[in-house]
Amino acid sequence: MMKWQPIETAPKDGTEIIGVYVPTGPYDADYSIIEWDGKYWVGKCDGYRAIEAQSDFRTEFHTPFVTHWMPLPPPPREAG
């Protein structure tokens, strides 16, 4: 059974995991697929770093706030 664990215990070897930020107050939790890039937890989308903003001058990537993590579940098997 998978359980949420403190982010300090997450693997930092490039393994993709589910990260969650649990805010205080009346706000909903925010979930992302993330991986450690050697310096930051990086949000992922379709296997690429999640872009927060892009312009003619620069691209900014989303660095999620993360408080807890758990391993990704295995993908479903194909029907048939």
ROVEX-113876 format. One record per residue: chain; x, y, z of N, C-alpha, C, O in turn. Coordinates in nm, 4 decimals. Layout:
BEGIN
c, nX, nY, nZ, caX, caY, caZ, cX, cY, cZ, oX, oY, oZ
A, X, Y, Z, X, Y, Z, X, Y, Z, X, Y, Z $
...
***
This chain:
BEGIN
c, nX, nY, nZ, caX, caY, caZ, cX, cY, cZ, oX, oY, oZ
A, 0.0842, -0.1186, 0.0000, 0.0000, 0.0000, 0.0000, 0.0889, 0.1252, 0.0000, 0.1819, 0.1367, 0.0797 $
A, 0.0590, 0.2159, -0.0886, 0.1367, 0.3387, -0.0971, 0.0831, 0.4401, 0.0024, -0.0380, 0.4569, 0.0166 $
A, 0.1747, 0.5078, 0.0714, 0.1373, 0.6119, 0.1667, 0.2193, 0.7371, 0.1369, 0.3318, 0.7285, 0.0877 $
A, 0.1620, 0.8528, 0.1670, 0.2342, 0.9779, 0.1528, 0.3494, 0.9813, 0.2523, 0.3346, 0.9433, 0.3685 $
A, 0.4639, 1.0273, 0.2042, 0.5834, 1.0374, 0.2867, 0.6373, 1.1802, 0.2793, 0.6116, 1.2498, 0.1810 $
A, 0.7112, 1.2254, 0.3804, 0.7704, 1.3600, 0.3743, 0.8640, 1.3717, 0.2542, 0.9339, 1.2763, 0.2198 $
A, 0.8651, 1.4878, 0.1911, 0.9449, 1.5069, 0.0697, 1.0938, 1.4862, 0.0961, 1.1682, 1.4540, 0.0034 $
A, 1.1385, 1.5037, 0.2187, 1.2795, 1.4848, 0.2514, 1.3257, 1.3401, 0.2293, 1.4454, 1.3141, 0.2176 $
A, 1.2306, 1.2464, 0.2238, 1.2652, 1.1049, 0.2055, 1.2553, 1.0600, 0.0600, 1.2799, 0.9431, 0.0304 $
A, 1.2200, 1.1496, -0.0307, 1.1992, 1.1138, -0.1717, 1.3317, 1.0831, -0.2417, 1.4357, 1.1377, -0.2048 $
A, 1.3277, 0.9950, -0.3436, 1.4502, 0.9646, -0.4193, 1.4960, 1.0860, -0.4999, 1.4147, 1.1583, -0.5574 $
A, 1.6255, 1.1067, -0.5029, 1.6826, 1.2194, -0.5778, 1.7743, 1.1682, -0.6883, 1.8825, 1.2221, -0.7117 $
A, 1.7279, 1.0622, -0.7561, 1.8066, 1.0014, -0.8637, 1.7412, 1.0191, -1.0008, 1.7767, 0.9491, -1.0957 $
A, 1.6451, 1.1130, -1.0121, 1.5758, 1.1356, -1.1390, 1.4491, 1.0539, -1.1553, 1.3833, 1.0627, -1.2590 $
A, 1.4132, 0.9743, -1.0547, 1.2903, 0.8951, -1.0587, 1.1689, 0.9879, -1.0560, 1.1614, 1.0777, -0.9722 $
A, 1.0742, 0.9667, -1.1469, 0.9504, 1.0441, -1.1439, 0.8628, 0.9924, -1.0307, 0.8467, 0.8716, -1.0138 $
A, 0.8060, 1.0850, -0.9531, 0.7192, 1.0527, -0.8400, 0.5985, 1.1454, -0.8420, 0.5953, 1.2417, -0.9187 $
A, 0.5003, 1.1171, -0.7590, 0.3877, 1.2088, -0.7400, 0.4234, 1.2972, -0.6210, 0.4547, 1.2471, -0.5130 $
A, 0.4187, 1.4264, -0.6408, 0.4423, 1.5214, -0.5334, 0.3149, 1.5958, -0.5030, 0.2311, 1.6160, -0.5909 $
A, 0.3001, 1.6366, -0.3782, 0.1820, 1.7131, -0.3388, 0.2249, 1.8268, -0.2471, 0.3129, 1.8115, -0.1625 $
A, 0.1607, 1.9402, -0.2663, 0.1779, 2.0538, -0.1772, 0.0483, 2.0654, -0.0991, -0.0588, 2.0834, -0.1572 $
A, 0.0581, 2.0552, 0.0322, -0.0597, 2.0642, 0.1183, -0.0546, 2.1996, 0.1885, 0.0196, 2.2160, 0.2854 $
A, -0.1323, 2.2966, 0.1410, -0.1291, 2.4299, 0.2019, -0.2086, 2.4338, 0.3321, -0.2904, 2.3461, 0.3599 $
A, -0.1827, 2.5361, 0.4095, -0.2643, 2.5579, 0.5292, -0.3851, 2.6430, 0.4906, -0.3828, 2.7141, 0.3901 $
A, -0.4875, 2.6351, 0.5695, -0.6066, 2.7148, 0.5417, -0.7050, 2.6429, 0.4531, -0.6969, 2.5212, 0.4371 $
A, -0.7973, 2.7158, 0.3956, -0.9068, 2.6545, 0.3180, -0.8724, 2.6291, 0.1718, -0.9568, 2.6481, 0.0843 $
A, -0.7501, 2.5867, 0.1447, -0.7070, 2.5660, 0.0065, -0.6942, 2.4178, -0.0238, -0.6691, 2.3371, 0.0658 $
A, -0.7116, 2.3824, -0.1505, -0.6981, 2.2441, -0.1928, -0.5510, 2.2080, -0.2125, -0.4681, 2.2940, -0.2425 $
A, -0.5204, 2.0812, -0.1954, -0.3860, 2.0311, -0.2228, -0.3594, 2.0396, -0.3729, -0.4529, 2.0367, -0.4529 $
A, -0.2336, 2.0499, -0.4107, -0.1923, 2.0598, -0.5510, -0.0964, 1.9454, -0.5813, 0.0064, 1.9316, -0.5151 $
A, -0.1292, 1.8630, -0.6812, -0.0527, 1.7429, -0.7164, 0.0220, 1.7629, -0.8468, -0.0270, 1.8296, -0.9379 $
A, 0.1421, 1.7042, -0.8556, 0.2211, 1.7089, -0.9786, 0.3067, 1.5835, -0.9892, 0.3441, 1.5239, -0.8882 $
A, 0.3370, 1.5445, -1.1115, 0.4430, 1.4466, -1.1326, 0.5713, 1.5277, -1.1329, 0.5833, 1.6257, -1.2064 $
A, 0.6683, 1.4866, -1.0500, 0.7901, 1.5641, -1.0325, 0.9125, 1.4730, -1.0380, 0.9013, 1.3508, -1.0284 $
A, 1.0293, 1.5351, -1.0535, 1.1559, 1.4646, -1.0383, 1.2594, 1.5652, -0.9887, 1.2448, 1.6856, -1.0098 $
A, 1.3631, 1.5156, -0.9233, 1.4716, 1.5991, -0.8747, 1.5706, 1.6219, -0.9876, 1.6157, 1.5259, -1.0502 $
A, 1.6056, 1.7483, -1.0151, 1.6987, 1.7770, -1.1248, 1.8405, 1.8041, -1.0756, 1.9250, 1.8507, -1.1519 $
A, 1.8665, 1.7752, -0.9492, 1.9974, 1.8007, -0.8910, 1.9999, 1.9253, -0.8051, 2.0911, 1.9449, -0.7248 $
A, 1.8977, 2.0108, -0.8227, 1.8892, 2.1343, -0.7455, 1.7469, 2.1626, -0.6973, 1.7273, 2.2138, -0.5871 $
A, 1.6476, 2.1291, -0.7805, 1.5076, 2.1604, -0.7514, 1.4179, 2.0418, -0.7838, 1.4544, 1.9534, -0.8614 $
A, 1.3002, 2.0418, -0.7230, 1.1941, 1.9524, -0.7679, 1.1327, 2.0161, -0.8911, 1.0938, 2.1329, -0.8878 $
A, 1.1238, 1.9414, -0.9987, 1.0778, 1.9936, -1.1269, 0.9449, 1.9298, -1.1629, 0.9326, 1.8073, -1.1622 $
A, 0.8446, 2.0124, -1.1945, 0.7164, 1.9633, -1.2406, 0.7286, 1.9070, -1.3812, 0.8031, 1.9610, -1.4631 $
A, 0.6566, 1.7992, -1.4106, 0.6635, 1.7340, -1.5418, 0.5252, 1.7333, -1.6073, 0.4224, 1.7264, -1.5399 $
A, 0.5258, 1.7405, -1.7388, 0.4027, 1.7294, -1.8168, 0.4379, 1.6569, -1.9456, 0.5218, 1.7048, -2.0220 $
A, 0.3763, 1.5437, -1.9711, 0.4058, 1.4621, -2.0892, 0.5546, 1.4288, -2.1006, 0.6088, 1.4212, -2.2108 $
A, 0.6202, 1.4089, -1.9861, 0.7602, 1.3715, -1.9855, 0.8586, 1.4861, -1.9965, 0.9795, 1.4634, -1.9935 $
A, 0.8096, 1.6098, -2.0092, 0.8958, 1.7268, -2.0214, 0.8747, 1.8192, -1.9021, 0.7716, 1.8134, -1.8351 $
A, 0.9743, 1.9051, -1.8761, 0.9576, 2.0032, -1.7691, 0.8360, 2.0904, -1.7990, 0.8156, 2.1335, -1.9125 $
A, 0.7557, 2.1158, -1.6962, 0.6343, 2.1953, -1.7137, 0.6705, 2.3434, -1.7280, 0.7401, 2.3998, -1.6436 $
A, 0.6228, 2.4042, -1.8346, 0.6511, 2.5451, -1.8615, 0.5492, 2.6314, -1.7889, 0.4286, 2.6086, -1.7985 $
A, 0.5993, 2.7313, -1.7159, 0.5131, 2.8261, -1.6458, 0.4824, 2.9460, -1.7345, 0.3688, 2.9931, -1.7391 $
A, 0.5848, 2.9957, -1.8054, 0.5667, 3.1110, -1.8935, 0.6712, 3.1060, -2.0044, 0.7845, 3.0631, -1.9825 $
A, 0.6322, 3.1497, -2.1224, 0.7255, 3.1515, -2.2347, 0.7056, 3.2808, -2.3121, 0.5925, 3.3224, -2.3373 $
A, 0.8156, 3.3437, -2.3494, 0.8087, 3.4678, -2.4262, 0.9232, 3.4686, -2.5267, 0.9974, 3.3709, -2.5375 $
A, 0.9377, 3.5779, -2.5997, 1.0487, 3.5901, -2.6942, 1.1825, 3.6006, -2.6227, 1.2872, 3.5779, -2.6834 $
A, 1.1803, 3.6345, -2.4954, 1.3035, 3.6611, -2.4225, 1.3500, 3.5440, -2.3367, 1.4703, 3.5242, -2.3202 $
A, 1.2561, 3.4654, -2.2813, 1.2976, 3.3530, -2.1978, 1.1804, 3.2583, -2.1725, 1.0643, 3.2920, -2.1957 $
A, 1.2139, 3.1417, -2.1253, 1.1154, 3.0421, -2.0841, 1.1369, 3.0154, -1.9364, 1.2495, 2.9896, -1.8939 $
A, 1.0309, 3.0212, -1.8579, 1.0395, 2.9925, -1.7151, 0.9713, 2.8590, -1.6893, 0.8594, 2.8355, -1.7348 $
A, 1.0393, 2.7726, -1.6164, 0.9844, 2.6420, -1.5852, 0.9244, 2.6419, -1.4456, 0.9731, 2.7103, -1.3555 $
A, 0.8201, 2.5657, -1.4293, 0.7486, 2.5557, -1.3029, 0.8290, 2.4736, -1.2030, 0.8622, 2.3583, -1.2304 $
A, 0.8604, 2.5313, -1.0880, 0.9236, 2.4596, -0.9778, 0.8192, 2.4472, -0.8682, 0.7935, 2.5446, -0.7974 $
A, 0.7583, 2.3302, -0.8519, 0.6482, 2.3177, -0.7566, 0.6953, 2.3201, -0.6119, 0.8053, 2.2751, -0.5799 $
A, 0.6098, 2.3735, -0.5252, 0.6291, 2.3569, -0.3817, 0.5821, 2.2156, -0.3507, 0.4744, 2.1756, -0.3948 $
A, 0.6592, 2.1411, -0.2772, 0.6233, 2.0021, -0.2500, 0.6452, 1.9730, -0.1021, 0.7503, 2.0056, -0.0468 $
A, 0.5460, 1.9117, -0.0385, 0.5599, 1.8765, 0.1025, 0.5646, 1.7260, 0.1241, 0.6243, 1.6797, 0.2214 $
A, 0.5019, 1.6478, 0.0339, 0.4950, 1.5025, 0.0484, 0.5063, 1.4360, -0.0881, 0.4906, 1.5011, -0.1914 $
A, 0.5336, 1.3063, -0.0878, 0.5485, 1.2320, -0.2139, 0.5047, 1.0879, -0.1953, 0.4910, 1.0388, -0.0833 $
A, 0.4830, 1.0211, -0.3088, 0.4656, 0.8756, -0.3129, 0.5074, 0.8280, -0.4511, 0.5082, 0.9063, -0.5461 $
A, 0.5424, 0.6996, -0.4632, 0.5824, 0.6478, -0.5957, 0.4648, 0.6523, -0.6934, 0.3486, 0.6460, -0.6531 $
A, 0.4968, 0.6631, -0.8212, 0.3934, 0.6517, -0.9233, 0.3414, 0.5090, -0.9247, 0.4200, 0.4153, -0.9109 $
A, 0.2109, 0.4901, -0.9411, 0.1597, 0.3541, -0.9542, 0.1959, 0.2989, -1.0921, 0.2253, 0.3764, -1.1831 $
A, 0.1944, 0.1670, -1.1090, 0.2197, 0.1127, -1.2423, 0.1048, 0.1520, -1.3359, -0.0085, 0.1688, -1.2908 $
A, 0.1330, 0.1667, -1.4644, 0.0263, 0.2007, -1.5586, -0.0723, 0.0843, -1.5737, -0.0370, -0.0303, -1.5457 $
A, -0.1939, 0.1122, -1.6171, -0.2896, 0.0029, -1.6389, -0.2456, -0.0852, -1.7550, -0.1767, -0.0399, -1.8464 $
A, -0.2855, -0.2087, -1.7503, -0.2564, -0.3001, -1.8616, -0.3550, -0.2759, -1.9739, -0.4679, -0.2321, -1.9516 $
A, -0.3109, -0.3048, -2.0940, -0.4008, -0.2896, -2.2090, -0.5119, -0.3943, -2.2003, -0.4889, -0.5069, -2.1562 $
A, -0.6309, -0.3565, -2.2424, -0.7424, -0.4509, -2.2443, -0.7169, -0.5570, -2.3516, -0.6677, -0.5267, -2.4603 $
A, -0.7507, -0.6794, -2.3197, -0.7399, -0.7864, -2.4190, -0.6138, -0.8576, -2.4036, -0.5863, -0.9515, -2.4783 $
***
